[in-house]
Amino acid sequence: MQKLYECRDRLQAQMLHDALAAHHIHTVILGDYLSGAAGELSALQFPVLWVVEGEDYSLARQLVDRYLQDPEPDQAPWRCSRCGEMVEATFDICWNCSTIRH
């Protein structure tokens, strides 16, 4: 198991987990409920996404890097190839079905 990415919150961790699962990459999220224990104080540990199979790490890293890239300022909304939902240009993953933009 290899550490892939420390996420900013539970939502981002779950979106990345689901997007990687769509590419048959098995991941686990560790530390995802520790921030809830902090209450109104800032959390000291954020959810961490781990790749289970070592041979999947390289592709997972590429997909996460693509997700983290800022979109081009002139990009328009895009239609998901899987469910047909319109998605804002700032997102590379469909909010409705977690399909990655192609």
Disulfide bonds with the S-S distance in Angstrom:
none
